[in-house]
Amino acid sequence: MMPGIIVVCQYIRLLNREGEFTPNHSYQNLFIGHTRNFQGVDHRYAPYKITGGGSVRGGDNIQATLNTIPNKLTIPFTSELVLQKKLLQITQVFVNVDPPADPIIGPTVSDFYDIRVINTQIWKCSSCYRDNERVSLGLKSPLDAIEDNAPNRVYSSRLIGNAPATSFISSS
């Protein structure tokens, strides 16, 4: 029997500015046309790719991009995410694909199962760009997700994610 193949699935969930999950806005990018349950939440399929995580200014401002296809839904939706200052939780997961029972038909959705979470990150939706080929949603570092003056506020990992090992948080 052949060993399974391991692929990566990215599960995303939208959060409001207070760090609360937004109902009915959970997506995954691996199982085309299917809803997949991950951590007790149904994630619908959406065609997107997350790239980046690059660093500028010595690692204290990390950026990424979520790219998707331009259409009548994605263009206003991504613009609204930026205007409402939404947060995006991205969880990358190793998924195993068992060899299919029928090699001619290929694997079915039931042949896939989550193995292990690689990482979970929280990003701020910061900008939106579109052209004829893609809609790009700019994502800022979790540490940049708090821009407003908020005296006496406690910054939790739920709001800003995990701090990079080489950075520090200062509150004035």
C-alpha positions as CSV (number, residue, x, y, z in Angstrom):
1,M,0.0,0.0,0.0
2,M,1.3,3.5,-0.9
3,P,1.9,6.1,1.8
4,G,-0.5,9.0,1.8
5,I,0.3,12.4,0.4
6,I,0.5,15.4,2.7
7,V,-0.9,18.8,1.5
8,V,-1.5,22.1,3.2
9,C,-4.9,23.6,3.8
10,Q,-5.4,27.2,4.9
11,Y,-8.5,27.8,7.0
12,I,-9.5,31.5,7.5
13,R,-12.0,33.1,9.9
14,L,-13.0,36.7,10.1
15,L,-13.0,38.6,13.4
16,N,-14.3,42.0,14.3
17,R,-12.1,44.7,15.8
18,E,-12.8,43.3,19.3
19,G,-11.4,39.9,18.3
20,E,-14.8,38.1,18.1
21,F,-15.4,35.7,15.3
22,T,-17.9,36.8,12.6
23,P,-20.6,34.2,12.0
24,N,-20.8,32.6,8.5
25,H,-17.4,33.9,7.4
26,S,-15.1,30.8,7.7
27,Y,-13.4,29.5,4.6
28,Q,-10.9,26.9,3.4
29,N,-9.0,26.7,0.1
30,L,-8.4,23.0,-0.5
31,F,-11.8,21.2,-0.9
32,I,-13.4,22.7,-4.0
33,G,-17.2,22.8,-3.8
34,H,-17.2,21.4,-0.3
35,T,-17.7,22.6,3.2
36,R,-15.1,21.2,5.7
37,N,-15.5,21.2,9.5
38,F,-12.4,22.3,11.3
39,Q,-12.3,22.9,15.0
40,G,-16.1,22.6,15.2
41,V,-16.7,25.3,12.6
42,D,-17.9,24.8,9.0
43,H,-15.5,26.3,6.5
44,R,-16.9,26.8,3.0
45,Y,-14.6,26.6,-0.1
46,A,-13.2,29.9,-1.4
47,P,-10.5,30.2,-4.1
48,Y,-7.7,32.1,-2.4
49,K,-4.0,32.0,-1.9
50,I,-2.1,33.6,0.9
51,T,1.4,34.8,0.1
52,G,4.1,36.7,2.0
53,G,4.8,37.1,5.6
54,G,7.8,39.3,4.5
55,S,9.5,41.6,6.9
56,V,10.3,45.3,6.6
57,R,12.0,47.6,9.1
58,G,14.0,44.9,10.8
59,G,11.1,42.5,11.3
60,D,8.7,44.7,13.2
61,N,6.2,45.1,10.3
62,I,5.3,41.8,8.7
63,Q,3.0,41.9,5.7
64,A,1.1,39.2,3.7
65,T,-1.4,39.2,0.9
66,L,-4.6,37.2,0.3
67,N,-5.2,36.9,-3.5
68,T,-8.5,35.7,-5.0
69,I,-10.3,36.0,-8.3
70,P,-12.1,39.3,-9.2
71,N,-15.9,39.0,-9.4
72,K,-19.0,40.8,-8.2
73,L,-18.7,39.2,-4.8
74,T,-15.0,39.4,-4.0
75,I,-14.4,43.1,-5.0
76,P,-16.9,44.7,-2.6
77,F,-16.3,42.0,0.1
78,T,-12.6,42.7,0.3
79,S,-13.1,46.4,0.2
80,E,-15.6,46.2,3.1
81,L,-13.1,44.1,5.2
82,V,-10.6,47.0,5.0
83,L,-13.2,49.7,5.7
84,Q,-14.5,47.8,8.7
85,K,-10.9,47.1,10.0
86,K,-11.6,43.4,10.2
87,L,-9.1,40.9,11.5
88,L,-8.3,37.6,9.7
89,Q,-7.3,34.4,11.5
90,I,-5.3,32.1,9.3
91,T,-4.7,28.5,10.4
92,Q,-2.4,26.4,8.2
93,V,-2.9,22.6,8.6
94,F,-1.1,19.6,7.3
95,V,-3.7,17.4,5.6
96,N,-3.1,13.7,4.7
97,V,-4.6,12.2,1.6
98,D,-5.0,8.4,1.8
99,P,-4.5,6.5,-1.4
100,P,-7.9,6.3,-3.1
101,A,-9.8,3.0,-3.1
102,D,-10.3,3.4,-6.8
103,P,-7.2,4.9,-8.5
104,I,-9.1,5.7,-11.6
105,I,-11.6,7.9,-9.8
106,G,-9.0,9.4,-7.5
107,P,-9.3,10.6,-3.9
108,T,-12.6,11.8,-2.6
109,V,-13.2,14.3,0.2
110,S,-13.5,11.5,2.7
111,D,-9.9,10.4,1.8
112,F,-8.5,13.6,3.4
113,Y,-8.0,14.2,7.1
114,D,-6.3,16.9,9.2
115,I,-3.0,15.8,10.7
116,R,-1.6,18.8,12.6
117,V,-1.9,22.5,12.8
118,I,1.3,24.2,11.4
119,N,0.5,27.7,12.8
120,T,-2.3,30.1,13.5
121,Q,-1.8,33.9,12.8
122,I,-4.0,36.9,13.2
123,W,-3.7,39.7,10.6
124,K,-5.4,43.1,10.1
125,C,-7.1,43.6,6.7
126,S,-5.2,46.8,5.7
127,S,-5.6,47.5,2.0
128,C,-7.3,46.3,-1.2
129,Y,-6.1,46.2,-4.8
130,R,-7.6,44.8,-7.9
131,D,-6.8,44.3,-11.6
132,N,-8.2,42.0,-14.3
133,E,-6.6,38.9,-12.9
134,R,-6.9,39.2,-9.1
135,V,-8.1,40.9,-6.0
136,S,-5.4,41.4,-3.4
137,L,-6.2,42.0,0.2
138,G,-3.2,43.4,2.0
139,L,-2.6,42.0,5.5
140,K,-0.6,43.7,8.2
141,S,1.3,42.3,11.1
142,P,-0.7,41.3,14.2
143,L,1.3,43.9,16.1
144,D,0.2,46.6,13.6
145,A,-3.5,45.5,14.2
146,I,-3.7,48.0,17.1
147,E,-3.2,51.5,15.8
148,D,-5.5,53.6,17.9
149,N,-4.6,55.2,21.2
150,A,-6.1,53.0,23.8
151,P,-4.9,54.0,27.3
152,N,-5.3,51.3,30.0
153,R,-6.2,48.7,27.4
154,V,-4.9,45.1,27.9
155,Y,-3.4,43.7,24.6
156,S,-4.3,40.0,24.4
157,S,-3.1,37.4,22.0
158,R,-6.7,37.1,20.8
159,L,-6.4,40.7,19.5
160,I,-2.9,40.9,18.3
161,G,-1.7,37.3,17.8
162,N,1.6,36.0,18.9
163,A,4.5,38.6,19.1
164,P,7.5,37.7,17.0
165,A,10.4,36.6,19.1
166,T,12.6,39.5,18.0
167,S,10.0,42.3,18.8
168,F,8.7,44.0,21.8
169,I,5.4,45.7,22.7
170,S,5.4,49.1,24.3
171,S,2.4,51.0,25.5
172,S,2.5,54.6,26.2
